[in-house]
Amino acid sequence: MSLSVDLNHSFPGFTLDVTFEAPSGVTVLFGHSGSGKSTVIKAVAGLLKPNAGKVVVNDRVLLDTHGRISVPVPRRRLGYVFQDGRLFPHLTVRANLTYAHRSDTKGLDRVVDLLGLGNLLERRPGALSGGEAQRVAIGRALLSDPVMLLMDEPLAALDAPRKAEILPFLDRLCSEGGVPILYVTHAVAEVARLASHLVLLENGQVLRSGPAAKLMADPVLVPHMGVRDAGALLTARVVAHHPDGLTELEAPGGRLFLPGVHRAAGDPLRVRILAQDVILSRTRPEGLSALNILEGTISALHRGGGPGVVVQLAVGGEHLLARITRRSAEAMGLAPGQTCFAVLKSVAVAQVDIAEAAPLR
Ligand SMILES: Nc1ncnc2c1ncn2[C@@H]1O[C@H](COP(=O)(O)OP(=O)(O)OP(=O)(O)O)[C@@H](O)[C@H]1O
């Protein structure tokens, strides 16, 4: 699938002017509140008629204001998942799922299995948790046999435990579902977990558009992600589970030992490592409590306006980010091309930051 979006629209005091192309997979529209994310997704869905623009999904023109084409909403064949599930309260989960069902029963079985809905089918929405209701809403959208799923902050209304509960299902949807997704969020953790392609929006414009792993590892973009949320993604593979509860992973640049990762040996993972959790050393450190030491080469340094510096480290074919003080960077004489060791505490990596791997490269 490919998605091509070119939109112009004005509200009083706000102008949207965005152009981006995205390949198959999960495209995340990320930006702060009011940056225009929902306006873009509504225009793609056909719920908002932009002043001018063109939207093409898989060579199918959904909108072309010059050519006076605007495919009506039902004929766009897009599945829409809102913040709140918007299920029919008087229907069971099964009836909600089959309401707009265009697939065969096999499709229903697959979606029920993919989203873990088997034991919920006879319940009504009032008897579901927020996370369960959202899974049903996603299932219903999938069963309408869409050419693309549009998800507008689908986790925003859920508390942290419900988010953690639904994320593994979204991982599976992204890696096995086969349906391309346009996903709106302002949560960096969701970008890190789900995105294959990232479109950064700011004040109604595209700041950057590109592969998620590349943009997440760009030191210049750290302020846009938020200094406490910024972090690069590494692909890793489970090597072994040790009796002391640690899981050993093979990662670019070395081994990682993380607290109990519940995946089988050999499984590929995608691990987000927050820039603020990485310590740098010019020599291989010894006698530390931190178990994880990855060897790399400094590929970029970026000074912000404040006392911080973001260092990008090439490890294997991937990148890590470390946010340290300018004082430390100067004292260590850090410069591109130098060998450097990244030190990471095992307990710094949260379970929510470990996902089934969608390939990064
Ligand atoms: N129907 C409307 N009429 C007037 N202004 C609107 C309308 N819809 C959106 N806007 C304005 O357009 C801008 C972009 O809104 P939009 O909802 O696309 O942002 P967003 O990035 O999705 O924000 P959030 O994360 O808060 O949902 C905002 O300034 C908003 O107030």
The ligand as an SDF file (V2000), in Angstrom:
LIG
                    3D

 31 33  0  0  0  0  0  0  0  0999 V2000
  -14.2590   22.5060   13.0480 N   0  0  0  0  0  0  0  0  0  0  0  0
  -13.3250   23.3720   13.4130 C   0  0  0  0  0  0  0  0  0  0  0  0
  -13.5590   24.7000   13.3910 N   0  0  0  0  0  0  0  0  0  0  0  0
  -12.6010   25.5850   13.7140 C   0  0  0  0  0  0  0  0  0  0  0  0
  -11.3580   25.2550   14.0850 N   0  0  0  0  0  0  0  0  0  0  0  0
  -11.0530   23.9520   14.1360 C   0  0  0  0  0  0  0  0  0  0  0  0
  -12.0200   22.9410   13.7960 C   0  0  0  0  0  0  0  0  0  0  0  0
  -11.4310   21.7290   13.9300 N   0  0  0  0  0  0  0  0  0  0  0  0
  -10.1640   21.9660   14.3240 C   0  0  0  0  0  0  0  0  0  0  0  0
   -9.9270   23.2920   14.4410 N   0  0  0  0  0  0  0  0  0  0  0  0
   -8.6630   23.9280   14.8370 C   0  0  0  0  0  0  0  0  0  0  0  0
   -7.6440   23.4300   13.9860 O   0  0  0  0  0  0  0  0  0  0  0  0
   -6.4270   23.2240   14.7040 C   0  0  0  0  0  0  0  0  0  0  0  0
   -5.9700   21.7850   14.5230 C   0  0  0  0  0  0  0  0  0  0  0  0
   -6.8950   20.9140   15.1740 O   0  0  0  0  0  0  0  0  0  0  0  0
   -6.7270   19.3400   15.1570 P   0  0  0  0  0  0  0  0  0  0  0  0
   -7.8990   18.7710   15.8970 O   0  0  0  0  0  0  0  0  0  0  0  0
   -6.4980   18.8690   13.7670 O   0  0  0  0  0  0  0  0  0  0  0  0
   -5.3810   19.1610   15.9990 O   0  0  0  0  0  0  0  0  0  0  0  0
   -4.7800   17.8640   16.6630 P   0  0  0  0  0  0  0  0  0  0  0  0
   -3.3270   17.8640   16.3480 O   0  0  0  0  0  0  0  0  0  0  0  0
   -5.5640   16.6590   16.2710 O   0  0  0  0  0  0  0  0  0  0  0  0
   -5.0070   18.1860   18.2020 O   0  0  0  0  0  0  0  0  0  0  0  0
   -5.3610   17.2200   19.4500 P   0  0  0  0  0  0  0  0  0  0  0  0
   -4.1290   16.3790   19.6930 O   0  0  0  0  0  0  0  0  0  0  0  0
   -5.6000   18.1880   20.5710 O   0  0  0  0  0  0  0  0  0  0  0  0
   -6.5730   16.4220   19.0740 O   0  0  0  0  0  0  0  0  0  0  0  0
   -6.7270   23.6160   16.1370 C   0  0  0  0  0  0  0  0  0  0  0  0
   -6.2580   24.9210   16.3340 O   0  0  0  0  0  0  0  0  0  0  0  0
   -8.2330   23.5480   16.2280 C   0  0  0  0  0  0  0  0  0  0  0  0
   -8.7250   24.4630   17.1850 O   0  0  0  0  0  0  0  0  0  0  0  0
  1  2  1  0
  2  3  1  0
  2  7  2  0
  3  4  2  0
  4  5  1  0
  5  6  2  0
  6  7  1  0
  6 10  1  0
  7  8  1  0
  8  9  2  0
  9 10  1  0
 10 11  1  0
 11 12  1  0
 11 30  1  0
 12 13  1  0
 13 14  1  0
 13 28  1  0
 14 15  1  0
 15 16  1  0
 16 17  2  0
 16 18  1  0
 16 19  1  0
 19 20  1  0
 20 21  2  0
 20 22  1  0
 20 23  1  0
 23 24  1  0
 24 25  2  0
 24 26  1  0
 24 27  1  0
 28 29  1  0
 28 30  1  0
 30 31  1  0
M  END
$$$$
